Amino acid sequence: MNERKRNIAQIQNDYQKQMEQQAQRLKRKRRGLLRRLTVFGVIVLMFAVLVTSALWSQSSALKEKEEKKVSLEKELKQLQTKQEDISDEIKKLKSKEYVLELARRDYYMSKKGEKIFDVDNKSD
């Protein structure tokens, strides 16, 4: 009988060792899983930060370019208006009557027999 008790104690010890080993393996597996998940989470977080910063910089660059576009369009309209005015002036300067009118008005030139009086219209 003494031998029988010893086998039982030994079986319980073997069982206990197996359970401890299994518990340690499980603990190592969980630790490895936790490490892998942590590394994966850090990588995902870094990727998210990278994408967010890229989007932010692109949106600010886009906003600047839109503002520049608006200002350039405004300048283009002004230049087109100025070009139209200059074209009109060129057409007028090709006319002999307009040139004569300018000469009389700006340079006080006169036709033969015409007298020019400079009248100051100030009512002071």
A tleap script that builds the chain and sets N, CA, C and O, in Angstrom:
source leaprc.protein.ff14SB
mol = sequence {
  NMET ASN GLU ARG LYS ARG ASN ILE ALA GLN
  ILE GLN ASN ASP TYR GLN LYS GLN MET GLU
  GLN GLN ALA GLN ARG LEU LYS ARG LYS ARG
  ARG GLY LEU LEU ARG ARG LEU THR VAL PHE
  GLY VAL ILE VAL LEU MET PHE ALA VAL LEU
  VAL THR SER ALA LEU TRP SER GLN SER SER
  ALA LEU LYS GLU LYS GLU GLU LYS LYS VAL
  SER LEU GLU LYS GLU LEU LYS GLN LEU GLN
  THR LYS GLN GLU ASP ILE SER ASP GLU ILE
  LYS LYS LEU LYS SER LYS GLU TYR VAL LEU
  GLU LEU ALA ARG ARG ASP TYR TYR MET SER
  LYS LYS GLY GLU LYS ILE PHE ASP VAL ASP
  ASN LYS SER CASP
}
set mol.1.N position { 0.785 -1.181 0.000 }
set mol.1.CA position { 0.000 0.000 0.000 }
set mol.1.C position { 0.847 1.274 0.000 }
set mol.1.O position { 0.479 2.311 -0.552 }
set mol.2.N position { 1.906 1.142 0.599 }
set mol.2.CA position { 2.817 2.255 0.670 }
set mol.2.C position { 3.254 2.667 -0.741 }
set mol.2.O position { 3.420 3.851 -1.033 }
set mol.3.N position { 3.427 1.704 -1.573 }
set mol.3.CA position { 3.825 1.956 -2.946 }
set mol.3.C position { 2.719 2.671 -3.727 }
set mol.3.O position { 2.975 3.532 -4.569 }
set mol.4.N position { 1.534 2.296 -3.425 }
set mol.4.CA position { 0.391 2.880 -4.104 }
set mol.4.C position { 0.254 4.378 -3.782 }
set mol.4.O position { -0.035 5.178 -4.672 }
set mol.5.N position { 0.451 4.741 -2.566 }
set mol.5.CA position { 0.376 6.153 -2.179 }
set mol.5.C position { 1.467 6.961 -2.881 }
set mol.5.O position { 1.265 8.107 -3.282 }
set mol.6.N position { 2.574 6.351 -3.007 }
set mol.6.CA position { 3.683 7.024 -3.657 }
set mol.6.C position { 3.371 7.294 -5.127 }
set mol.6.O position { 3.698 8.371 -5.628 }
set mol.7.N position { 2.759 6.366 -5.821 }
set mol.7.CA position { 2.382 6.545 -7.222 }
set mol.7.C position { 1.350 7.657 -7.366 }
set mol.7.O position { 1.398 8.465 -8.294 }
set mol.8.N position { 0.454 7.674 -6.459 }
set mol.8.CA position { -0.577 8.703 -6.499 }
set mol.8.C position { 0.048 10.073 -6.288 }
set mol.8.O position { -0.282 11.019 -7.003 }
set mol.9.N position { 0.908 10.188 -5.357 }
set mol.9.CA position { 1.566 11.457 -5.097 }
set mol.9.C position { 2.409 11.850 -6.295 }
set mol.9.O position { 2.488 13.024 -6.660 }
set mol.10.N position { 3.022 10.879 -6.887 }
set mol.10.CA position { 3.848 11.145 -8.039 }
set mol.10.C position { 2.986 11.551 -9.241 }
set mol.10.O position { 3.387 12.423 -10.011 }
set mol.11.N position { 1.842 10.950 -9.409 }
set mol.11.CA position { 0.930 11.301 -10.487 }
set mol.11.C position { 0.440 12.726 -10.284 }
set mol.11.O position { 0.362 13.521 -11.221 }
set mol.12.N position { 0.117 13.022 -9.047 }
set mol.12.CA position { -0.335 14.390 -8.786 }
set mol.12.C position { 0.790 15.388 -9.063 }
set mol.12.O position { 0.548 16.481 -9.575 }
set mol.13.N position { 2.019 15.002 -8.722 }
set mol.13.CA position { 3.155 15.876 -9.003 }
set mol.13.C position { 3.338 16.044 -10.516 }
set mol.13.O position { 3.574 17.156 -10.988 }
set mol.14.N position { 3.234 14.958 -11.275 }
set mol.14.CA position { 3.356 15.034 -12.729 }
set mol.14.C position { 2.235 15.902 -13.303 }
set mol.14.O position { 2.467 16.740 -14.174 }
set mol.15.N position { 1.050 15.694 -12.816 }
set mol.15.CA position { -0.088 16.478 -13.264 }
set mol.15.C position { 0.121 17.953 -12.926 }
set mol.15.O position { -0.153 18.839 -13.735 }
set mol.16.N position { 0.596 18.181 -11.753 }
set mol.16.CA position { 0.824 19.551 -11.314 }
set mol.16.C position { 1.913 20.199 -12.165 }
set mol.16.O position { 1.788 21.363 -12.546 }
set mol.17.N position { 2.980 19.455 -12.466 }
set mol.17.CA position { 4.052 19.995 -13.306 }
set mol.17.C position { 3.529 20.294 -14.712 }
set mol.17.O position { 3.848 21.330 -15.296 }
set mol.18.N position { 2.729 19.382 -15.239 }
set mol.18.CA position { 2.161 19.595 -16.566 }
set mol.18.C position { 1.289 20.865 -16.584 }
set mol.18.O position { 1.358 21.678 -17.505 }
set mol.19.N position { 0.495 20.996 -15.564 }
set mol.19.CA position { -0.371 22.167 -15.483 }
set mol.19.C position { 0.452 23.457 -15.352 }
set mol.19.O position { 0.119 24.474 -15.959 }
set mol.20.N position { 1.511 23.408 -14.568 }
set mol.20.CA position { 2.381 24.573 -14.430 }
set mol.20.C position { 3.060 24.906 -15.752 }
set mol.20.O position { 3.152 26.071 -16.137 }
set mol.21.N position { 3.539 23.863 -16.450 }
set mol.21.CA position { 4.177 24.072 -17.746 }
set mol.21.C position { 3.171 24.649 -18.749 }
set mol.21.O position { 3.491 25.552 -19.522 }
set mol.22.N position { 1.966 24.113 -18.718 }
set mol.22.CA position { 0.926 24.614 -19.613 }
set mol.22.C position { 0.591 26.078 -19.275 }
set mol.22.O position { 0.390 26.908 -20.162 }
set mol.23.N position { 0.540 26.361 -17.995 }
set mol.23.CA position { 0.264 27.731 -17.566 }
set mol.23.C position { 1.395 28.663 -18.006 }
set mol.23.O position { 1.139 29.788 -18.437 }
set mol.24.N position { 2.636 28.204 -17.901 }
set mol.24.CA position { 3.773 29.021 -18.332 }
set mol.24.C position { 3.744 29.243 -19.851 }
set mol.24.O position { 3.998 30.346 -20.334 }
set mol.25.N position { 3.425 28.158 -20.602 }
set mol.25.CA position { 3.313 28.292 -22.058 }
set mol.25.C position { 2.216 29.295 -22.425 }
set mol.25.O position { 2.389 30.138 -23.305 }
set mol.26.N position { 1.101 29.179 -21.738 }
set mol.26.CA position { -0.003 30.112 -21.985 }
set mol.26.C position { 0.420 31.540 -21.659 }
set mol.26.O position { 0.097 32.480 -22.385 }
set mol.27.N position { 1.142 31.683 -20.565 }
set mol.27.CA position { 1.622 33.002 -20.147 }
set mol.27.C position { 2.583 33.569 -21.205 }
set mol.27.O position { 2.501 34.750 -21.544 }
set mol.28.N position { 3.496 32.727 -21.729 }
set mol.28.CA position { 4.429 33.160 -22.766 }
set mol.28.C position { 3.684 33.519 -24.054 }
set mol.28.O position { 4.013 34.500 -24.721 }
set mol.29.N position { 2.672 32.707 -24.393 }
set mol.29.CA position { 1.882 32.992 -25.593 }
set mol.29.C position { 1.165 34.334 -25.457 }
set mol.29.O position { 1.145 35.137 -26.389 }
set mol.30.N position { 0.589 34.558 -24.304 }
set mol.30.CA position { -0.115 35.830 -24.084 }
set mol.30.C position { 0.857 37.003 -24.128 }
set mol.30.O position { 0.561 38.051 -24.700 }
set mol.31.N position { 2.019 36.809 -23.515 }
set mol.31.CA position { 3.020 37.868 -23.520 }
set mol.31.C position { 3.461 38.165 -24.964 }
set mol.31.O position { 3.579 39.328 -25.351 }
set mol.32.N position { 3.699 37.117 -25.751 }
set mol.32.CA position { 4.074 37.298 -27.158 }
set mol.32.C position { 2.959 37.964 -27.942 }
set mol.32.O position { 3.207 38.852 -28.758 }
set mol.33.N position { 1.718 37.530 -27.689 }
set mol.33.CA position { 0.576 38.127 -28.358 }
set mol.33.C position { 0.453 39.606 -27.989 }
set mol.33.O position { 0.207 40.448 -28.853 }
set mol.34.N position { 0.622 39.910 -26.726 }
set mol.34.CA position { 0.550 41.293 -26.272 }
set mol.34.C position { 1.644 42.136 -26.928 }
set mol.34.O position { 1.396 43.271 -27.334 }
set mol.35.N position { 2.853 41.582 -27.032 }
set mol.35.CA position { 3.947 42.310 -27.685 }
set mol.35.C position { 3.632 42.558 -29.156 }
set mol.35.O position { 3.817 43.666 -29.658 }
set mol.36.N position { 3.153 41.521 -29.846 }
set mol.36.CA position { 2.816 41.676 -31.262 }
set mol.36.C position { 1.712 42.709 -31.452 }
set mol.36.O position { 1.789 43.555 -32.343 }
set mol.37.N position { 0.691 42.636 -30.614 }
set mol.37.CA position { -0.407 43.600 -30.716 }
set mol.37.C position { 0.075 45.023 -30.424 }
set mol.37.O position { -0.372 45.977 -31.061 }
set mol.38.N position { 0.977 45.161 -29.471 }
set mol.38.CA position { 1.522 46.475 -29.134 }
set mol.38.C position { 2.311 47.035 -30.321 }
set mol.38.O position { 2.142 48.196 -30.691 }
set mol.39.N position { 3.165 46.209 -30.907 }
set mol.39.CA position { 3.962 46.649 -32.056 }
set mol.39.C position { 3.033 47.006 -33.214 }
set mol.39.O position { 3.224 48.031 -33.868 }
set mol.40.N position { 2.030 46.166 -33.469 }
set mol.40.CA position { 1.080 46.439 -34.538 }
set mol.40.C position { 0.319 47.739 -34.269 }
set mol.40.O position { 0.120 48.541 -35.181 }
set mol.41.N position { -0.100 47.946 -33.041 }
set mol.41.CA position { -0.811 49.177 -32.668 }
set mol.41.C position { 0.057 50.410 -32.871 }
set mol.41.O position { -0.421 51.430 -33.366 }
set mol.42.N position { 1.333 50.325 -32.492 }
set mol.42.CA position { 2.251 51.451 -32.671 }
set mol.42.C position { 2.423 51.749 -34.157 }
set mol.42.O position { 2.440 52.911 -34.563 }
set mol.43.N position { 2.551 50.698 -34.968 }
set mol.43.CA position { 2.711 50.888 -36.410 }
set mol.43.C position { 1.465 51.545 -36.999 }
set mol.43.O position { 1.566 52.472 -37.803 }
set mol.44.N position { 0.293 51.063 -36.597 }
set mol.44.CA position { -0.961 51.651 -37.089 }
set mol.44.C position { -1.071 53.105 -36.647 }
set mol.44.O position { -1.492 53.954 -37.433 }
set mol.45.N position { -0.706 53.403 -35.426 }
set mol.45.CA position { -0.754 54.774 -34.923 }
set mol.45.C position { 0.200 55.682 -35.704 }
set mol.45.O position { -0.161 56.800 -36.070 }
set mol.46.N position { 1.417 55.194 -35.958 }
set mol.46.CA position { 2.377 55.987 -36.735 }
set mol.46.C position { 1.856 56.222 -38.148 }
set mol.46.O position { 2.010 57.320 -38.685 }
set mol.47.N position { 1.252 55.225 -38.751 }
set mol.47.CA position { 0.684 55.370 -40.087 }
set mol.47.C position { -0.443 56.400 -40.084 }
set mol.47.O position { -0.536 57.231 -40.988 }
set mol.48.N position { -1.294 56.342 -39.068 }
set mol.48.CA position { -2.401 57.288 -38.964 }
set mol.48.C position { -1.884 58.723 -38.802 }
set mol.48.O position { -2.420 59.649 -39.411 }
set mol.49.N position { -0.860 58.902 -37.997 }
set mol.49.CA position { -0.270 60.233 -37.806 }
set mol.49.C position { 0.348 60.722 -39.116 }
set mol.49.O position { 0.210 61.892 -39.471 }
set mol.50.N position { 1.023 59.833 -39.826 }
set mol.50.CA position { 1.641 60.196 -41.100 }
set mol.50.C position { 0.591 60.617 -42.117 }
set mol.50.O position { 0.752 61.630 -42.797 }
set mol.51.N position { -0.472 59.851 -42.221 }
set mol.51.CA position { -1.541 60.175 -43.175 }
set mol.51.C position { -2.209 61.491 -42.794 }
set mol.51.O position { -2.489 62.319 -43.661 }
set mol.52.N position { -2.465 61.686 -41.515 }
set mol.52.CA position { -3.109 62.920 -41.056 }
set mol.52.C position { -2.233 64.137 -41.347 }
set mol.52.O position { -2.731 65.165 -41.808 }
set mol.53.N position { -0.942 64.026 -41.083 }
set mol.53.CA position { -0.052 65.166 -41.345 }
set mol.53.C position { 0.033 65.450 -42.842 }
set mol.53.O position { 0.092 66.609 -43.251 }
set mol.54.N position { 0.040 64.397 -43.661 }
set mol.54.CA position { 0.074 64.603 -45.116 }
set mol.54.C position { -1.190 65.309 -45.584 }
set mol.54.O position { -1.121 66.235 -46.392 }
set mol.55.N position { -2.332 64.885 -45.089 }
set mol.55.CA position { -3.593 65.518 -45.461 }
set mol.55.C position { -3.624 66.974 -45.013 }
set mol.55.O position { -4.079 67.846 -45.753 }
set mol.56.N position { -3.147 67.231 -43.824 }
set mol.56.CA position { -3.130 68.592 -43.280 }
set mol.56.C position { -2.266 69.508 -44.146 }
set mol.56.O position { -2.678 70.614 -44.498 }
set mol.57.N position { -1.061 69.037 -44.486 }
set mol.57.CA position { -0.159 69.872 -45.282 }
set mol.57.C position { -0.715 70.083 -46.694 }
set mol.57.O position { -0.571 71.165 -47.263 }
set mol.58.N position { -1.342 69.059 -47.252 }
set mol.58.CA position { -1.922 69.203 -48.586 }
set mol.58.C position { -3.096 70.173 -48.574 }
set mol.58.O position { -3.261 70.966 -49.500 }
set mol.59.N position { -3.900 70.109 -47.537 }
set mol.59.CA position { -5.046 71.020 -47.485 }
set mol.59.C position { -4.586 72.464 -47.318 }
set mol.59.O position { -5.170 73.369 -47.915 }
set mol.60.N position { -3.549 72.693 -46.517 }
set mol.60.CA position { -3.051 74.065 -46.358 }
set mol.60.C position { -2.407 74.552 -47.651 }
set mol.60.O position { -2.567 75.716 -48.018 }
set mol.61.N position { -1.685 73.681 -48.342 }
set mol.61.CA position { -1.088 74.068 -49.625 }
set mol.61.C position { -2.174 74.364 -50.652 }
set mol.61.O position { -2.051 75.304 -51.437 }
set mol.62.N position { -3.226 73.568 -50.647 }
set mol.62.CA position { -4.336 73.782 -51.566 }
set mol.62.C position { -5.027 75.113 -51.289 }
set mol.62.O position { -5.392 75.837 -52.215 }
set mol.63.N position { -5.200 75.426 -50.018 }
set mol.63.CA position { -5.835 76.695 -49.641 }
set mol.63.C position { -4.986 77.873 -50.118 }
set mol.63.O position { -5.523 78.854 -50.633 }
set mol.64.N position { -3.670 77.784 -49.951 }
set mol.64.CA position { -2.783 78.858 -50.397 }
set mol.64.C position { -2.873 79.032 -51.911 }
set mol.64.O position { -2.922 80.154 -52.415 }
set mol.65.N position { -2.894 77.920 -52.621 }
set mol.65.CA position { -2.958 78.000 -54.085 }
set mol.65.C position { -4.293 78.566 -54.556 }
set mol.65.O position { -4.343 79.297 -55.545 }
set mol.66.N position { -5.361 78.236 -53.862 }
set mol.66.CA position { -6.665 78.800 -54.220 }
set mol.66.C position { -6.681 80.309 -54.002 }
set mol.66.O position { -7.216 81.052 -54.825 }
set mol.67.N position { -6.096 80.762 -52.895 }
set mol.67.CA position { -6.019 82.195 -52.626 }
set mol.67.C position { -5.186 82.899 -53.699 }
set mol.67.O position { -5.539 83.983 -54.163 }
set mol.68.N position { -4.083 82.270 -54.083 }
set mol.68.CA position { -3.232 82.841 -55.114 }
set mol.68.C position { -3.978 82.882 -56.442 }
set mol.68.O position { -3.854 83.846 -57.197 }
set mol.69.N position { -4.744 81.847 -56.725 }
set mol.69.CA position { -5.524 81.794 -57.964 }
set mol.69.C position { -6.534 82.938 -58.023 }
set mol.69.O position { -6.694 83.593 -59.052 }
set mol.70.N position { -7.218 83.165 -56.888 }
set mol.70.CA position { -8.206 84.246 -56.838 }
set mol.70.C position { -7.528 85.596 -57.085 }
set mol.70.O position { -8.038 86.422 -57.843 }
set mol.71.N position { -6.394 85.814 -56.449 }
set mol.71.CA position { -5.712 87.100 -56.639 }
set mol.71.C position { -5.203 87.253 -58.072 }
set mol.71.O position { -5.249 88.347 -58.634 }
set mol.72.N position { -4.721 86.167 -58.660 }
set mol.72.CA position { -4.245 86.247 -60.038 }
set mol.72.C position { -5.395 86.461 -61.025 }
set mol.72.O position { -5.234 87.162 -62.024 }
set mol.73.N position { -6.547 85.862 -60.746 }
set mol.73.CA position { -7.712 86.090 -61.601 }
set mol.73.C position { -8.156 87.549 -61.531 }
set mol.73.O position { -8.548 88.140 -62.538 }
set mol.74.N position { -8.090 88.120 -60.330 }
set mol.74.CA position { -8.440 89.528 -60.147 }
set mol.74.C position { -7.478 90.413 -60.939 }
set mol.74.O position { -7.891 91.352 -61.619 }
set mol.75.N position { -6.200 90.096 -60.839 }
set mol.75.CA position { -5.182 90.853 -61.575 }
set mol.75.C position { -5.380 90.693 -63.081 }
set mol.75.O position { -5.201 91.650 -63.835 }
set mol.76.N position { -5.747 89.490 -63.523 }
set mol.76.CA position { -5.996 89.246 -64.944 }
set mol.76.C position { -7.151 90.106 -65.457 }
set mol.76.O position { -7.070 90.682 -66.542 }
set mol.77.N position { -8.229 90.189 -64.664 }
set mol.77.CA position { -9.358 91.033 -65.071 }
set mol.77.C position { -8.935 92.493 -65.200 }
set mol.77.O position { -9.333 93.177 -66.142 }
set mol.78.N position { -8.130 92.967 -64.254 }
set mol.78.CA position { -7.658 94.349 -64.304 }
set mol.78.C position { -6.808 94.585 -65.551 }
set mol.78.O position { -6.939 95.609 -66.221 }
set mol.79.N position { -5.938 93.624 -65.849 }
set mol.79.CA position { -5.071 93.767 -67.018 }
set mol.79.C position { -5.862 93.704 -68.319 }
set mol.79.O position { -5.548 94.404 -69.281 }
set mol.80.N position { -6.890 92.862 -68.340 }
set mol.80.CA position { -7.733 92.790 -69.536 }
set mol.80.C position { -8.475 94.101 -69.757 }
set mol.80.O position { -8.591 94.577 -70.886 }
set mol.81.N position { -8.978 94.681 -68.669 }
set mol.81.CA position { -9.651 95.975 -68.762 }
set mol.81.C position { -8.691 97.041 -69.266 }
set mol.81.O position { -9.039 97.853 -70.123 }
set mol.82.N position { -7.486 97.029 -68.728 }
set mol.82.CA position { -6.475 97.996 -69.146 }
set mol.82.C position { -6.125 97.789 -70.620 }
set mol.82.O position { -5.949 98.758 -71.358 }
set mol.83.N position { -6.025 96.532 -71.048 }
set mol.83.CA position { -5.711 96.244 -72.437 }
set mol.83.C position { -6.825 96.740 -73.366 }
set mol.83.O position { -6.549 97.278 -74.438 }
set mol.84.N position { -8.077 96.560 -72.954 }
set mol.84.CA position { -9.199 97.054 -73.753 }
set mol.84.C position { -9.150 98.576 -73.867 }
set mol.84.O position { -9.386 99.134 -74.938 }
set mol.85.N position { -8.841 99.243 -72.747 }
set mol.85.CA position { -8.745 100.708 -72.767 }
set mol.85.C position { -7.639 101.166 -73.726 }
set mol.85.O position { -7.817 102.116 -74.488 }
set mol.86.N position { -6.515 100.484 -73.675 }
set mol.86.CA position { -5.385 100.852 -74.541 }
set mol.86.C position { -5.734 100.592 -76.004 }
set mol.86.O position { -5.388 101.383 -76.882 }
set mol.87.N position { -6.424 99.474 -76.260 }
set mol.87.CA position { -6.850 99.175 -77.636 }
set mol.87.C position { -7.798 100.251 -78.160 }
set mol.87.O position { -7.687 100.684 -79.307 }
set mol.88.N position { -8.731 100.678 -77.308 }
set mol.88.CA position { -9.646 101.759 -77.702 }
set mol.88.C position { -8.873 103.042 -77.987 }
set mol.88.O position { -9.160 103.746 -78.955 }
set mol.89.N position { -7.904 103.338 -77.148 }
set mol.89.CA position { -7.096 104.542 -77.328 }
set mol.89.C position { -6.315 104.467 -78.631 }
set mol.89.O position { -6.191 105.470 -79.334 }
set mol.90.N position { -5.784 103.286 -78.964 }
set mol.90.CA position { -5.047 103.120 -80.224 }
set mol.90.C position { -5.967 103.359 -81.405 }
set mol.90.O position { -5.596 104.034 -82.366 }
set mol.91.N position { -7.187 102.795 -81.331 }
set mol.91.CA position { -8.149 103.009 -82.426 }
set mol.91.C position { -8.483 104.487 -82.581 }
set mol.91.O position { -8.591 104.993 -83.698 }
set mol.92.N position { -8.647 105.173 -81.459 }
set mol.92.CA position { -8.975 106.612 -81.510 }
set mol.92.C position { -7.810 107.415 -82.080 }
set mol.92.O position { -8.008 108.365 -82.837 }
set mol.93.N position { -6.573 107.016 -81.701 }
set mol.93.CA position { -5.408 107.764 -82.176 }
set mol.93.C position { -5.185 107.585 -83.677 }
set mol.93.O position { -4.477 108.385 -84.289 }
set mol.94.N position { -5.759 106.579 -84.265 }
set mol.94.CA position { -5.652 106.387 -85.712 }
set mol.94.C position { -6.570 107.362 -86.462 }
set mol.94.O position { -6.424 107.576 -87.665 }
set mol.95.N position { -7.515 107.944 -85.722 }
set mol.95.CA position { -8.439 108.903 -86.315 }
set mol.95.C position { -7.823 110.301 -86.293 }
set mol.95.O position { -7.341 110.758 -85.257 }
set mol.96.N position { -7.842 110.966 -87.431 }
set mol.96.CA position { -7.252 112.299 -87.548 }
set mol.96.C position { -8.013 113.318 -86.694 }
set mol.96.O position { -7.406 114.197 -86.083 }
set mol.97.N position { -9.334 113.196 -86.654 }
set mol.97.CA position { -10.136 114.143 -85.888 }
set mol.97.C position { -9.822 114.068 -84.393 }
set mol.97.O position { -9.762 115.093 -83.714 }
set mol.98.N position { -9.627 112.869 -83.894 }
set mol.98.CA position { -9.329 112.705 -82.463 }
set mol.98.C position { -7.970 113.303 -82.125 }
set mol.98.O position { -7.811 113.946 -81.087 }
set mol.99.N position { -7.005 113.095 -82.987 }
set mol.99.CA position { -5.670 113.646 -82.741 }
set mol.99.C position { -5.728 115.169 -82.728 }
set mol.99.O position { -5.096 115.812 -81.890 }
set mol.100.N position { -6.485 115.740 -83.656 }
set mol.100.CA position { -6.619 117.201 -83.677 }
set mol.100.C position { -7.308 117.712 -82.405 }
set mol.100.O position { -6.915 118.735 -81.844 }
set mol.101.N position { -8.317 116.999 -81.970 }
set mol.101.CA position { -9.026 117.381 -80.736 }
set mol.101.C position { -8.084 117.326 -79.530 }
set mol.101.O position { -8.108 118.217 -78.681 }
set mol.102.N position { -7.248 116.272 -79.455 }
set mol.102.CA position { -6.273 116.166 -78.362 }
set mol.102.C position { -5.274 117.315 -78.404 }
set mol.102.O position { -4.930 117.888 -77.370 }
set mol.103.N position { -4.818 117.642 -79.587 }
set mol.103.CA position { -3.844 118.723 -79.722 }
set mol.103.C position { -4.435 120.039 -79.246 }
set mol.103.O position { -3.753 120.825 -78.589 }
set mol.104.N position { -5.697 120.284 -79.572 }
set mol.104.CA position { -6.336 121.539 -79.116 }
set mol.104.C position { -6.548 121.541 -77.611 }
set mol.104.O position { -6.277 122.536 -76.938 }
set mol.105.N position { -7.023 120.444 -77.096 }
set mol.105.CA position { -7.372 120.391 -75.676 }
set mol.105.C position { -6.130 120.374 -74.784 }
set mol.105.O position { -6.047 121.151 -73.832 }
set mol.106.N position { -5.171 119.505 -75.076 }
set mol.106.CA position { -4.033 119.322 -74.171 }
set mol.106.C position { -2.872 120.280 -74.442 }
set mol.106.O position { -2.170 120.683 -73.514 }
set mol.107.N position { -2.670 120.644 -75.703 }
set mol.107.CA position { -1.504 121.448 -76.047 }
set mol.107.C position { -1.870 122.855 -76.519 }
set mol.107.O position { -0.996 123.596 -76.971 }
set mol.108.N position { -3.118 123.229 -76.425 }
set mol.108.CA position { -3.608 124.555 -76.770 }
set mol.108.C position { -3.224 124.952 -78.202 }
set mol.108.O position { -2.882 126.107 -78.453 }
set mol.109.N position { -3.277 124.036 -79.102 }
set mol.109.CA position { -3.024 124.342 -80.506 }
set mol.109.C position { -4.344 124.793 -81.122 }
set mol.109.O position { -5.427 124.453 -80.645 }
set mol.110.N position { -4.224 125.544 -82.164 }
set mol.110.CA position { -5.448 126.076 -82.765 }
set mol.110.C position { -5.404 125.929 -84.275 }
set mol.110.O position { -4.354 125.697 -84.876 }
set mol.111.N position { -6.582 126.072 -84.864 }
set mol.111.CA position { -6.678 126.102 -86.318 }
set mol.111.C position { -6.285 127.499 -86.773 }
set mol.111.O position { -6.149 128.414 -85.961 }
set mol.112.N position { -6.109 127.650 -88.048 }
set mol.112.CA position { -5.769 128.987 -88.572 }
set mol.112.C position { -6.912 129.952 -88.299 }
set mol.112.O position { -8.070 129.675 -88.611 }
set mol.113.N position { -6.574 131.056 -87.728 }
set mol.113.CA position { -7.561 132.090 -87.464 }
set mol.113.C position { -8.336 131.869 -86.171 }
set mol.113.O position { -9.209 132.675 -85.850 }
set mol.114.N position { -8.063 130.850 -85.445 }
set mol.114.CA position { -8.788 130.545 -84.203 }
set mol.114.C position { -7.992 131.106 -83.025 }
set mol.114.O position { -6.765 131.007 -82.994 }
set mol.115.N position { -8.698 131.694 -82.058 }
set mol.115.CA position { -8.043 132.232 -80.864 }
set mol.115.C position { -8.439 131.393 -79.660 }
set mol.115.O position { -9.587 130.969 -79.527 }
set mol.116.N position { -7.469 131.163 -78.789 }
set mol.116.CA position { -7.725 130.320 -77.603 }
set mol.116.C position { -7.628 131.206 -76.378 }
set mol.116.O position { -6.674 131.965 -76.204 }
set mol.117.N position { -8.653 131.088 -75.524 }
set mol.117.CA position { -8.680 131.809 -74.252 }
set mol.117.C position { -8.657 130.785 -73.145 }
set mol.117.O position { -9.468 129.858 -73.136 }
set mol.118.N position { -7.750 130.936 -72.222 }
set mol.118.CA position { -7.664 130.032 -71.061 }
set mol.118.C position { -8.487 130.631 -69.942 }
set mol.118.O position { -8.084 131.614 -69.320 }
set mol.119.N position { -9.649 130.034 -69.683 }
set mol.119.CA position { -10.552 130.548 -68.678 }
set mol.119.C position { -10.483 129.629 -67.477 }
set mol.119.O position { -10.666 128.416 -67.585 }
set mol.120.N position { -10.213 130.235 -66.323 }
set mol.120.CA position { -10.151 129.449 -65.093 }
set mol.120.C position { -11.548 129.371 -64.516 }
set mol.120.O position { -12.152 130.410 -64.251 }
set mol.121.N position { -12.082 128.182 -64.313 }
set mol.121.CA position { -13.469 128.003 -63.877 }
set mol.121.C position { -13.620 127.947 -62.369 }
set mol.121.O position { -14.611 127.406 -61.878 }
set mol.122.N position { -12.698 128.472 -61.638 }
set mol.122.CA position { -12.795 128.458 -60.174 }
set mol.122.C position { -13.775 129.520 -59.728 }
set mol.122.O position { -13.715 130.655 -60.202 }
set mol.123.N position { -14.676 129.174 -58.827 }
set mol.123.CA position { -15.681 130.133 -58.365 }
set mol.123.C position { -15.303 130.706 -57.003 }
set mol.123.O position { -16.184 131.142 -56.262 }
set mol.124.N position { -14.053 130.718 -56.663 }
set mol.124.CA position { -13.580 131.251 -55.362 }
set mol.124.C position { -13.617 132.750 -55.351 }
set mol.124.O position { -13.259 133.369 -54.349 }
savepdb mol mol.pdb
quit
